[in-house]
Amino acid sequence: MSESPDLQPAVSSLQPARTETLTFRPKRQQRTETLALRRAHDERKDRAARRRQQLAQRHPATVARRLALAHRIAEEIDAGRYADQADVARHHGLTRARLTQLMNLLLLAPDIQEEVLALEYPAGREPITERTLRRLLESLVWDDQRALWAELRAVAG
């Protein structure tokens, strides 16, 4: 590809923000024109690399954080900071029904609670959610919960 005879590249440099700046000085004019070209391909590669890095990092599962919150709320009620669950709901801006859902997680068998608290997944990849755990709470018999938990773990991988 040949360049126009009246345009000669004066400077070509790569900026740290992945912007390439080209300066052209036309022969007929005394001013300098600068074109900033985005490197879309580099940005997509960077975004893909960040996503791979996020997927490689493991975080506590959302359901584990919610179970820990339920334990903390139960401790605060026992310590006398709150009068009851309705007081906690008012203080945290939750409905009483939502707080009941969280507190019902404490009805899980202790060994299941330990496993749930230890769950870690990459961001956005959580096969075990609070909603799926509620299926375990259909029975308050811990042996039944353990059997359902084993099935749930097998499906979740």
Backbone as CSV, one residue per row, in Angstrom:
resi,resn,N_x,N_y,N_z,CA_x,CA_y,CA_z,C_x,C_y,C_z
1,MET,0.833,-1.160,0.000,0.000,0.000,0.000,0.886,1.234,0.000
2,SER,0.680,2.134,-0.926,1.536,3.318,-1.008,0.883,4.482,-0.279
3,GLU,1.708,5.342,0.276,1.217,6.502,0.997,0.974,7.635,0.013
4,SER,0.087,8.513,0.421,-0.167,9.698,-0.388,1.103,10.538,-0.419
5,PRO,1.427,11.156,-1.572,2.689,11.902,-1.640,2.736,13.114,-0.720
6,ASP,1.566,13.692,-0.356,1.615,14.884,0.485,1.470,14.566,1.980
7,LEU,1.360,13.277,2.360,1.295,12.890,3.774,2.493,12.029,4.115
8,GLN,3.217,12.441,5.144,4.364,11.677,5.605,4.212,11.454,7.106
9,PRO,4.301,10.226,7.556,4.203,10.005,8.997,5.381,10.637,9.716
10,ALA,5.063,11.451,10.735,6.113,12.115,11.492,6.479,11.299,12.727
11,VAL,5.489,10.805,13.516,5.763,10.088,14.751,4.753,8.952,14.880
12,SER,5.195,7.806,15.341,4.291,6.699,15.652,4.728,6.139,16.991
13,SER,3.842,6.223,18.013,4.200,5.737,19.353,3.021,4.984,19.950
14,LEU,3.334,4.060,20.828,2.306,3.269,21.488,2.143,3.793,22.904
15,GLN,0.946,4.271,23.253,0.644,4.820,24.567,0.369,3.658,25.527
16,PRO,0.538,3.840,26.847,0.284,2.763,27.785,-1.187,2.336,27.827
17,ALA,-2.124,3.190,27.445,-3.547,2.864,27.497,-3.999,2.177,26.218
18,ARG,-3.085,1.529,25.513,-3.393,0.792,24.303,-4.028,1.682,23.241
19,THR,-3.589,2.906,23.163,-4.025,3.826,22.129,-2.808,4.161,21.290
20,GLU,-2.923,3.989,20.021,-1.821,4.291,19.132,-2.043,5.676,18.563
21,THR,-1.045,6.537,18.681,-1.155,7.891,18.190,-0.259,8.052,16.980
22,LEU,-0.847,8.474,15.893,-0.111,8.724,14.666,-0.195,10.212,14.363
23,THR,0.916,10.824,14.108,0.936,12.240,13.785,1.357,12.394,12.328
24,PHE,0.567,13.116,11.580,0.863,13.369,10.178,1.058,14.867,9.986
25,ARG,2.034,15.217,9.177,2.284,16.615,8.877,2.172,16.792,7.359
26,PRO,1.000,17.260,6.932,0.863,17.490,5.498,1.865,18.530,5.011
27,LYS,2.392,18.345,3.820,3.384,19.276,3.277,2.793,20.654,3.031
28,ARG,1.513,20.711,2.651,0.916,21.995,2.295,0.513,22.817,3.511
29,GLN,0.357,22.180,4.670,-0.126,22.904,5.833,0.936,22.906,6.917
30,GLN,0.862,23.897,7.785,1.841,24.030,8.851,1.378,23.399,10.165
31,ARG,0.145,22.879,10.236,-0.343,22.307,11.496,-0.154,20.783,11.493
32,THR,-0.201,20.211,12.680,-0.059,18.769,12.847,-1.419,18.188,13.192
33,GLU,-1.813,17.087,12.539,-3.064,16.400,12.839,-2.717,15.080,13.518
34,THR,-3.439,14.766,14.586,-3.182,13.552,15.348,-4.416,12.651,15.288
35,LEU,-4.208,11.386,14.976,-5.279,10.399,14.945,-5.041,9.400,16.073
36,ALA,-6.062,9.190,16.881,-5.960,8.189,17.952,-6.730,6.963,17.500
37,LEU,-6.059,5.848,17.394,-6.673,4.605,16.957,-6.764,3.650,18.134
38,ARG,-7.970,3.187,18.446,-8.151,2.216,19.522,-7.762,0.833,19.011
39,ARG,-7.194,0.101,19.838,-6.820,-1.260,19.501,-7.894,-2.192,20.045
40,ALA,-8.977,-2.352,19.304,-10.107,-3.154,19.761,-9.694,-4.600,20.007
41,HIS,-8.835,-5.102,19.173,-8.402,-6.490,19.340,-7.676,-6.675,20.668
42,ASP,-6.777,-5.725,21.001,-6.044,-5.808,22.273,-7.000,-5.700,23.454
43,GLU,-8.015,-4.841,23.332,-8.968,-4.688,24.423,-9.753,-5.976,24.636
44,ARG,-10.154,-6.645,23.562,-10.880,-7.908,23.691,-9.988,-8.970,24.330
45,LYS,-8.711,-8.994,23.939,-7.792,-9.958,24.537,-7.630,-9.687,26.030
46,ASP,-7.511,-8.404,26.396,-7.375,-8.058,27.809,-8.623,-8.445,28.589
47,ARG,-9.800,-8.193,28.017,-11.046,-8.529,28.682,-11.153,-10.046,28.867
48,ALA,-10.771,-10.803,27.849,-10.805,-12.267,27.941,-9.813,-12.761,28.998
49,ALA,-8.652,-12.137,29.071,-7.651,-12.539,30.072,-8.162,-12.240,31.480
50,ARG,-8.801,-11.067,31.667,-9.363,-10.738,32.981,-10.446,-11.736,33.370
51,ARG,-11.288,-12.131,32.399,-12.358,-13.084,32.681,-11.780,-14.448,33.066
52,ARG,-10.730,-14.888,32.357,-10.085,-16.157,32.715,-9.511,-16.086,34.115
53,GLN,-8.929,-14.943,34.467,-8.363,-14.773,35.797,-9.466,-14.799,36.866
54,GLN,-10.614,-14.143,36.580,-11.725,-14.165,37.526,-12.248,-15.587,37.726
55,LEU,-12.327,-16.347,36.618,-12.819,-17.715,36.727,-11.833,-18.612,37.467
56,ALA,-10.557,-18.265,37.417,-9.552,-19.063,38.118,-9.604,-18.799,39.629
57,GLN,-10.008,-17.589,40.019,-10.108,-17.261,41.440,-11.390,-17.848,42.008
58,ARG,-11.273,-18.410,43.188,-12.451,-18.994,43.831,-12.869,-18.100,44.991
59,HIS,-14.172,-17.932,45.130,-14.736,-17.087,46.175,-15.721,-17.910,46.992
60,PRO,-15.974,-17.493,48.236,-16.996,-18.198,49.015,-18.335,-18.129,48.270
61,ALA,-19.054,-19.228,48.277,-20.349,-19.272,47.597,-21.308,-18.294,48.263
62,THR,-22.232,-17.763,47.498,-23.224,-16.826,48.021,-24.036,-17.476,49.140
63,VAL,-24.396,-18.730,48.945,-25.172,-19.424,49.964,-24.347,-19.586,51.248
64,ALA,-23.046,-19.707,51.131,-22.186,-19.798,52.322,-22.189,-18.468,53.076
65,ARG,-22.130,-17.370,52.336,-22.175,-16.053,52.996,-23.529,-15.833,53.675
66,ARG,-24.608,-16.307,53.041,-25.938,-16.139,53.633,-26.104,-17.004,54.884
67,LEU,-25.552,-18.192,54.854,-25.604,-19.043,56.044,-24.792,-18.415,57.177
68,ALA,-23.653,-17.850,56.857,-22.846,-17.162,57.871,-23.609,-15.963,58.440
69,LEU,-24.332,-15.242,57.577,-25.160,-14.121,58.041,-26.240,-14.617,58.991
70,ALA,-26.864,-15.737,58.666,-27.899,-16.297,59.545,-27.307,-16.644,60.908
71,HIS,-26.101,-17.215,60.914,-25.436,-17.527,62.191,-25.153,-16.250,62.975
72,ARG,-24.680,-15.206,62.289,-24.376,-13.944,62.980,-25.642,-13.322,63.558
73,ILE,-26.735,-13.356,62.794,-27.996,-12.790,63.279,-28.485,-13.572,64.495
74,ALA,-28.384,-14.896,64.452,-28.800,-15.714,65.595,-27.968,-15.374,66.834
75,GLU,-26.672,-15.182,66.646,-25.804,-14.809,67.773,-26.186,-13.442,68.332
76,GLU,-26.507,-12.491,67.439,-26.877,-11.150,67.907,-28.209,-11.168,68.653
77,ILE,-29.138,-12.010,68.209,-30.413,-12.134,68.941,-30.153,-12.754,70.309
78,ASP,-29.312,-13.812,70.347,-28.986,-14.467,71.627,-28.248,-13.518,72.567
79,ALA,-27.421,-12.634,72.009,-26.661,-11.699,72.841,-27.514,-10.534,73.330
80,GLY,-28.721,-10.387,72.784,-29.608,-9.318,73.239,-29.524,-8.039,72.430
81,ARG,-28.773,-8.046,71.360,-28.680,-6.829,70.539,-30.018,-6.540,69.860
82,TYR,-30.728,-7.589,69.481,-32.052,-7.463,68.884,-33.045,-8.238,69.738
83,ALA,-34.265,-7.740,69.785,-35.296,-8.403,70.594,-35.752,-9.700,69.945
84,ASP,-35.975,-9.666,68.644,-36.449,-10.843,67.929,-36.157,-10.679,66.439
85,GLN,-36.641,-11.647,65.640,-36.370,-11.599,64.203,-37.052,-10.406,63.549
86,ALA,-38.204,-9.996,64.024,-38.891,-8.832,63.459,-38.038,-7.577,63.648
87,ASP,-37.393,-7.458,64.790,-36.506,-6.316,65.056,-35.308,-6.331,64.110
88,VAL,-34.757,-7.511,63.863,-33.639,-7.654,62.921,-34.077,-7.260,61.522
89,ALA,-35.260,-7.720,61.124,-35.776,-7.413,59.782,-35.940,-5.904,59.610
90,ARG,-36.497,-5.234,60.611,-36.651,-3.774,60.534,-35.293,-3.088,60.431
91,HIS,-34.347,-3.539,61.232,-33.022,-2.904,61.265,-32.278,-3.069,59.933
92,HIS,-32.386,-4.241,59.310,-31.649,-4.527,58.072,-32.447,-4.241,56.807
93,GLY,-33.694,-3.801,56.963,-34.509,-3.473,55.801,-34.964,-4.692,55.024
94,LEU,-35.173,-5.807,55.721,-35.650,-7.032,55.096,-37.100,-7.264,55.495
95,THR,-37.794,-8.037,54.679,-39.124,-8.456,55.111,-38.945,-9.591,56.115
96,ARG,-39.957,-9.796,56.929,-39.879,-10.892,57.897,-39.823,-12.233,57.180
97,ALA,-40.495,-12.326,56.029,-40.472,-13.577,55.270,-39.068,-13.880,54.760
98,ARG,-38.371,-12.865,54.259,-37.005,-13.076,53.751,-36.064,-13.464,54.890
99,LEU,-36.218,-12.804,56.031,-35.376,-13.143,57.171,-35.663,-14.567,57.636
100,THR,-36.907,-14.988,57.586,-37.251,-16.360,57.948,-36.577,-17.349,57.004
101,GLN,-36.557,-17.015,55.696,-35.858,-17.888,54.742,-34.391,-18.037,55.124
102,LEU,-33.739,-16.928,55.475,-32.324,-16.990,55.865,-32.140,-17.801,57.149
103,MET,-32.989,-17.533,58.122,-32.838,-18.214,59.410,-33.165,-19.701,59.305
104,ASN,-33.992,-20.093,58.347,-34.300,-21.518,58.170,-33.073,-22.308,57.721
105,LEU,-32.074,-21.646,57.163,-30.841,-22.349,56.798,-30.163,-22.956,58.025
106,LEU,-30.468,-22.404,59.212,-29.890,-22.936,60.450,-30.512,-24.274,60.835
107,LEU,-31.591,-24.670,60.148,-32.252,-25.946,60.436,-31.598,-27.109,59.692
108,LEU,-30.604,-26.808,58.879,-29.873,-27.869,58.175,-29.030,-28.658,59.167
109,ALA,-28.749,-29.894,58.824,-27.891,-30.736,59.666,-26.524,-30.049,59.827
110,PRO,-25.914,-30.149,61.001,-24.641,-29.460,61.248,-23.543,-29.808,60.237
111,ASP,-23.438,-31.086,59.844,-22.398,-31.445,58.885,-22.671,-30.833,57.511
112,ILE,-23.940,-30.688,57.141,-24.269,-30.027,55.872,-23.921,-28.556,55.957
113,GLN,-24.194,-27.939,57.110,-23.842,-26.524,57.293,-22.334,-26.315,57.149
114,GLU,-21.548,-27.217,57.708,-20.088,-27.108,57.585,-19.660,-27.165,56.131
115,GLU,-20.245,-28.107,55.381,-19.888,-28.233,53.965,-20.323,-27.008,53.172
116,VAL,-21.498,-26.478,53.497,-21.983,-25.284,52.787,-21.068,-24.105,53.080
117,LEU,-20.657,-23.949,54.330,-19.771,-22.831,54.684,-18.408,-22.941,54.007
118,ALA,-18.022,-24.152,53.620,-16.723,-24.351,52.965,-16.812,-24.263,51.436
119,LEU,-18.016,-24.103,50.894,-18.167,-24.054,49.433,-17.468,-22.841,48.842
120,GLU,-16.723,-23.076,47.774,-16.078,-21.999,47.021,-16.265,-22.286,45.544
121,TYR,-16.569,-21.237,44.792,-16.760,-21.370,43.355,-16.143,-20.172,42.655
122,PRO,-15.835,-20.316,41.367,-15.443,-19.132,40.589,-16.635,-18.186,40.473
123,ALA,-16.351,-16.919,40.254,-17.415,-15.919,40.147,-18.393,-16.297,39.043
124,GLY,-19.677,-16.243,39.370,-20.713,-16.517,38.389,-20.968,-17.980,38.108
125,ARG,-20.330,-18.888,38.833,-20.493,-20.334,38.579,-20.882,-21.043,39.872
126,GLU,-22.089,-20.819,40.333,-22.508,-21.422,41.589,-23.650,-22.405,41.356
127,PRO,-23.348,-23.696,41.297,-24.404,-24.674,41.043,-25.306,-24.921,42.247
128,ILE,-24.823,-24.623,43.456,-25.644,-24.813,44.649,-26.048,-23.435,45.160
129,THR,-27.342,-23.173,45.128,-27.860,-21.879,45.549,-28.740,-22.047,46.786
130,GLU,-29.130,-20.933,47.344,-30.014,-20.977,48.510,-31.340,-21.644,48.143
131,ARG,-31.795,-21.365,46.969,-33.070,-21.950,46.537,-32.994,-23.479,46.468
132,THR,-31.869,-23.999,45.974,-31.739,-25.462,45.922,-31.596,-26.045,47.333
133,LEU,-30.985,-25.294,48.242,-30.861,-25.787,49.631,-32.204,-25.838,50.330
134,ARG,-33.129,-24.974,49.926,-34.445,-24.994,50.563,-35.156,-26.324,50.348
135,ARG,-34.807,-27.028,49.265,-35.381,-28.363,49.048,-35.012,-29.299,50.191
136,LEU,-33.821,-29.117,50.752,-33.393,-29.960,51.877,-34.241,-29.700,53.112
137,LEU,-34.772,-28.493,53.222,-35.519,-28.115,54.414,-36.965,-28.605,54.384
138,GLU,-37.346,-29.302,53.305,-38.690,-29.877,53.260,-38.844,-30.930,54.354
139,SER,-37.731,-31.520,54.745,-37.736,-32.480,55.842,-36.788,-31.971,56.917
140,LEU,-37.236,-32.010,58.152,-36.369,-31.587,59.252,-35.602,-32.756,59.854
141,VAL,-35.751,-33.921,59.266,-35.006,-35.099,59.709,-33.629,-35.043,59.040
142,TRP,-32.588,-35.027,59.870,-31.245,-34.812,59.337,-30.799,-35.919,58.390
143,ASP,-31.209,-37.148,58.632,-30.826,-38.248,57.729,-31.426,-38.036,56.333
144,ASP,-32.670,-37.562,56.281,-33.294,-37.261,54.985,-32.555,-36.111,54.292
145,GLN,-32.179,-35.110,55.088,-31.433,-33.977,54.529,-30.094,-34.442,53.966
146,ARG,-29.429,-35.324,54.672,-28.126,-35.821,54.207,-28.263,-36.583,52.890
147,ALA,-29.327,-37.363,52.754,-29.548,-38.106,51.514,-29.794,-37.144,50.351
148,LEU,-30.624,-36.126,50.590,-30.879,-35.130,49.537,-29.621,-34.326,49.219
149,TRP,-28.829,-34.032,50.241,-27.576,-33.287,50.054,-26.606,-34.078,49.187
150,ALA,-26.525,-35.377,49.404,-25.643,-36.218,48.591,-26.089,-36.183,47.125
151,GLU,-27.394,-36.231,46.890,-27.901,-36.148,45.505,-27.585,-34.792,44.895
152,LEU,-27.783,-33.744,45.678,-27.533,-32.387,45.179,-26.066,-32.175,44.831
153,ARG,-25.173,-32.673,45.673,-23.732,-32.538,45.380,-23.351,-33.323,44.132
154,ALA,-23.951,-34.494,43.947,-23.644,-35.301,42.766,-24.077,-34.576,41.499
155,VAL,-25.216,-33.929,41.530,-25.711,-33.197,40.354,-24.868,-31.941,40.113
156,ALA,-24.485,-31.254,41.192,-23.736,-29.997,41.079,-22.294,-30.230,40.631
157,GLY,-21.769,-31.396,40.876,-20.403,-31.694,40.439,-19.412,-31.395,41.429
